[in-house]
Amino acid sequence: MAVTIAKSQGTVIAVATGLLAVIAIGAYNEAGMRQAVAVLIGGVAGLSLYHASFGFTAAWRRIVTEKRGAGLRAQFVLILLTSVVSFPLIAWGSQLGWPTGGFVFPFGVAAAVGAFMFGLGMQLGGGCGSGTLFTAGGGSTRMMITLAAFVLGSVLATAHLHLWGRLPKLPAISLIRELGPHGAFLLTACVLGVLAIVTIRIERGAHGDLATSRATESFLTGPWSPMLGAVMLAAVGIATFVVVGRPWGITSAFALWGGKFFHAIGVPVDTWPYWTWQRSALENSVLRDTTSVMDFGVILGAMVAAALAGRFAPVWRLSRRDLWTAIAGGLLMGYGARLAYGCNIGAYLGGLVSGSLHGWLWLLFGFLGSLLGTRLRLKFGMG
């Protein structure tokens, strides 16, 4: 079936794809073919996130306010589809000549506070790390403000991270190392299965049956079903493991962007403990940072998707409430993400598909923060 695209939307597609190509070429010149491919993986992520409306924020909110759990179940499918490949890669990749590492971190007081802050902030800001990027790329001016505040919060956290790091924490625990890839996958599948059953019982208890899932109307122009989104994002996560050698991440780039800006205007961030061991990152081209180029790809991929759907139409007028909640949410997410090893993608998804205990603990404290944020949204009339 032929697809008709308005001239204005065609221009957006041309500009976004052109920028994507320029960034991919620049990344190749700076760091080689893998870096260029990472840009394209980010582009696919942005397209998928937009067409499937695959955000963690709304799914966490809907199970509380509407007693609907389809979004959560799609997230569980994404985790399992990625883990079925990532767990063996992490366990045996080095032996096969394909070294692959996971995100396995200690979790303590700082990470718990950070995950809680992030969960609260994502409900006020209206999106998580990936959600902020793809909705900003899709033309949301409010999310551009959230993103700017996210960057500011991230770099401010780097000034204090060494102090937070002194607080008590549990050791890093890898389920893959403790149980092997098969045992770790079985445990992960069982826990997610139980959580899925809980969401089904909640939904059926409130509504009598499960909501009919949105169907995919067009692969090119969207919208997509949540499950197609889960499959495509699992492909993104697996491709990131294969090409980059680690899980997909989002928010470390925000700290870098803020750090480079502060450094450029004369703020001595290079003397902060967080940056002393990665001073070269402040001085090198941002195209050498894999997370950054993937983030650029997410924004531009979402821009292409929005234009393909005929929906790229930025709205420049914002209410005072929209403005302050975007700023507050972004600051909370940025600061919290640095304390808690990342956002829903890097810490929750990245932790679980790495077989790390910290991913489960991040989910717990992040969801608690999201509960408070959801209550505040209702109080402020945000829905």
VENSUL-V40731 format. One record per residue. RES is the residue in one letter. SS is DSSP state (~ for helix, > for strand, _ for the rest). PHI is phi as a letter, one per 40 degrees, with the letter a starting at -180 (NA if undefined). NEAR is the number of other C-alpha atoms within 12 Angstrom. Layout:
res | ss | phi | near
RES | SS | PHI | NEAR
RES | SS | PHI | NEAR
//
This chain:
res | ss | phi | near
M | _ | NA | 8
A | _ | c | 7
V | _ | b | 15
T | _ | c | 15
I | _ | b | 23
A | _ | c | 16
K | ~ | d | 14
S | ~ | c | 18
Q | ~ | c | 27
G | ~ | c | 24
T | ~ | c | 19
V | ~ | c | 32
I | ~ | c | 31
A | ~ | c | 22
V | ~ | c | 19
A | ~ | c | 34
T | ~ | c | 31
G | ~ | c | 19
L | ~ | c | 25
L | ~ | c | 36
A | ~ | c | 25
V | ~ | c | 22
I | ~ | c | 36
A | ~ | c | 35
I | ~ | c | 25
G | ~ | c | 25
A | ~ | c | 32
Y | ~ | c | 24
N | ~ | c | 17
E | ~ | c | 21
A | ~ | a | 25
G | _ | g | 21
M | ~ | c | 20
R | ~ | d | 29
Q | ~ | c | 33
A | ~ | c | 35
V | ~ | c | 31
A | ~ | c | 48
V | ~ | d | 46
L | ~ | c | 38
I | ~ | c | 41
G | ~ | c | 45
G | ~ | c | 40
V | ~ | c | 41
A | ~ | c | 50
G | ~ | c | 46
L | ~ | c | 47
S | ~ | c | 49
L | ~ | d | 50
Y | ~ | c | 49
H | ~ | c | 44
A | ~ | c | 43
S | _ | f | 38
F | _ | c | 45
G | _ | b | 39
F | ~ | c | 43
T | ~ | c | 41
A | ~ | c | 36
A | ~ | c | 35
W | ~ | c | 41
R | ~ | c | 39
R | ~ | c | 25
I | ~ | c | 31
V | ~ | c | 28
T | ~ | c | 22
E | _ | b | 24
K | _ | f | 28
R | _ | b | 33
G | _ | b | 38
A | ~ | c | 40
G | ~ | c | 38
L | ~ | c | 37
R | ~ | c | 33
A | ~ | c | 37
Q | ~ | c | 40
F | ~ | c | 37
V | ~ | c | 32
L | ~ | d | 38
I | ~ | c | 44
L | ~ | c | 37
L | ~ | c | 31
T | ~ | c | 40
S | ~ | c | 41
V | ~ | c | 31
V | ~ | b | 32
S | ~ | c | 46
F | ~ | c | 42
P | ~ | c | 33
L | ~ | c | 36
I | ~ | c | 40
A | ~ | c | 32
W | ~ | b | 21
G | _ | d | 22
S | _ | c | 14
Q | _ | c | 12
L | _ | c | 12
G | _ | g | 12
W | _ | b | 20
P | _ | d | 21
T | _ | b | 29
G | _ | b | 32
G | _ | b | 43
F | _ | c | 39
V | _ | b | 35
F | _ | b | 33
P | _ | c | 30
F | _ | b | 36
G | > | a | 27
V | ~ | c | 25
A | ~ | c | 32
A | ~ | c | 41
A | ~ | c | 38
V | ~ | c | 34
G | ~ | c | 44
A | ~ | c | 45
F | ~ | c | 36
M | ~ | d | 42
F | ~ | c | 55
G | ~ | d | 49
L | ~ | c | 42
G | ~ | c | 48
M | ~ | c | 55
Q | ~ | c | 47
L | ~ | c | 46
G | ~ | c | 47
G | _ | g | 48
G | _ | a | 46
C | _ | c | 53
G | ~ | c | 56
S | ~ | c | 48
G | ~ | c | 45
T | ~ | c | 53
L | ~ | c | 50
F | ~ | c | 47
T | ~ | c | 45
A | ~ | c | 40
G | ~ | c | 41
G | _ | c | 42
G | _ | h | 33
S | _ | c | 33
T | ~ | c | 27
R | ~ | c | 36
M | ~ | c | 40
M | ~ | c | 33
I | ~ | c | 32
T | ~ | d | 41
L | ~ | c | 47
A | ~ | c | 32
A | ~ | c | 36
F | ~ | d | 48
V | ~ | c | 41
L | ~ | c | 37
G | ~ | c | 39
S | ~ | c | 43
V | ~ | c | 42
L | ~ | c | 32
A | ~ | c | 39
T | ~ | c | 37
A | _ | c | 30
H | _ | b | 23
L | ~ | c | 28
H | ~ | c | 18
L | ~ | c | 17
W | ~ | c | 27
G | _ | c | 27
R | _ | c | 14
L | _ | c | 18
P | _ | d | 15
K | > | a | 21
L | _ | c | 19
P | _ | c | 14
A | _ | c | 24
I | _ | b | 27
S | > | b | 32
L | ~ | c | 34
I | ~ | c | 36
R | ~ | c | 24
E | ~ | c | 18
L | ~ | b | 19
G | ~ | g | 21
P | ~ | c | 30
H | ~ | c | 25
G | ~ | c | 22
A | ~ | c | 32
F | ~ | c | 35
L | ~ | c | 21
L | ~ | c | 25
T | ~ | c | 35
A | ~ | c | 27
C | ~ | c | 16
V | ~ | c | 19
L | ~ | c | 26
G | ~ | c | 23
V | ~ | c | 16
L | ~ | c | 24
A | ~ | c | 25
I | ~ | c | 21
V | ~ | c | 21
T | ~ | c | 32
I | ~ | c | 26
R | ~ | c | 21
I | ~ | c | 24
E | ~ | c | 28
R | ~ | c | 20
G | ~ | c | 17
A | ~ | c | 19
H | ~ | b | 16
G | _ | g | 13
D | _ | a | 18
L | _ | c | 22
A | _ | c | 19
T | _ | c | 13
S | _ | c | 20
R | _ | c | 21
A | _ | c | 18
T | _ | c | 20
E | _ | c | 17
S | _ | a | 20
F | _ | c | 23
L | _ | c | 26
T | _ | b | 29
G | _ | g | 31
P | _ | c | 30
W | _ | b | 29
S | _ | c | 28
P | ~ | d | 37
M | ~ | c | 32
L | ~ | c | 32
G | ~ | d | 37
A | ~ | c | 35
V | ~ | c | 29
M | ~ | c | 36
L | ~ | c | 43
A | ~ | c | 38
A | ~ | c | 32
V | ~ | c | 42
G | ~ | c | 43
I | ~ | c | 37
A | ~ | c | 31
T | ~ | c | 39
F | ~ | d | 36
V | ~ | c | 30
V | ~ | c | 31
V | ~ | c | 34
G | _ | g | 29
R | _ | a | 33
P | _ | c | 46
W | _ | c | 51
G | _ | b | 42
I | _ | b | 49
T | _ | c | 48
S | ~ | c | 42
A | ~ | c | 39
F | ~ | c | 46
A | ~ | c | 47
L | ~ | c | 45
W | ~ | c | 38
G | ~ | c | 36
G | ~ | c | 39
K | ~ | c | 30
F | ~ | c | 23
F | ~ | d | 25
H | ~ | c | 24
A | ~ | c | 16
I | _ | c | 11
G | _ | g | 12
V | _ | c | 17
P | _ | c | 20
V | ~ | c | 32
D | ~ | c | 27
T | ~ | c | 18
W | _ | c | 24
P | ~ | d | 20
Y | ~ | d | 31
W | ~ | c | 28
T | ~ | c | 19
W | _ | c | 13
Q | _ | b | 21
R | ~ | c | 20
S | ~ | c | 18
A | ~ | c | 29
L | ~ | c | 30
E | ~ | c | 23
N | _ | c | 16
S | _ | c | 21
V | ~ | c | 31
L | ~ | c | 35
R | ~ | c | 32
D | _ | c | 39
T | ~ | c | 43
T | ~ | c | 38
S | ~ | c | 35
V | ~ | c | 48
M | ~ | c | 49
D | ~ | c | 44
F | ~ | d | 44
G | ~ | c | 47
V | ~ | c | 45
I | ~ | c | 46
L | ~ | c | 47
G | ~ | c | 45
A | ~ | c | 47
M | ~ | c | 48
V | ~ | c | 45
A | ~ | c | 46
A | ~ | c | 41
A | ~ | c | 38
L | ~ | c | 36
A | _ | c | 32
G | _ | g | 29
R | _ | b | 30
F | _ | c | 33
A | _ | a | 21
P | _ | d | 23
V | _ | b | 16
W | _ | c | 15
R | _ | c | 12
L | _ | b | 18
S | _ | c | 14
R | ~ | c | 12
R | ~ | c | 19
D | ~ | d | 28
L | ~ | c | 25
W | ~ | c | 23
T | ~ | c | 34
A | ~ | c | 39
I | ~ | c | 31
A | ~ | c | 33
G | ~ | c | 47
G | ~ | c | 48
L | ~ | c | 40
L | ~ | c | 47
M | ~ | c | 61
G | ~ | c | 51
Y | ~ | c | 46
G | ~ | c | 52
A | ~ | c | 53
R | ~ | c | 46
L | ~ | c | 46
A | _ | b | 49
Y | _ | g | 45
G | _ | h | 48
C | _ | b | 52
N | ~ | d | 48
I | ~ | c | 45
G | ~ | c | 40
A | ~ | c | 49
Y | ~ | c | 46
L | ~ | c | 45
G | ~ | c | 44
G | ~ | c | 45
L | ~ | c | 48
V | _ | c | 53
S | _ | c | 51
G | _ | g | 49
S | > | b | 42
L | ~ | c | 36
H | ~ | c | 41
G | ~ | c | 41
W | ~ | c | 36
L | ~ | c | 34
W | ~ | c | 45
L | ~ | d | 39
L | ~ | c | 27
F | ~ | c | 34
G | ~ | c | 42
F | ~ | c | 38
L | ~ | c | 29
G | ~ | c | 34
S | ~ | c | 43
L | ~ | d | 32
L | ~ | c | 26
G | ~ | c | 39
T | ~ | c | 34
R | ~ | c | 21
L | ~ | c | 23
R | ~ | d | 28
L | ~ | c | 17
K | ~ | c | 12
F | _ | c | 17
G | _ | g | 13
M | _ | c | 20
G | _ | g | 19
//
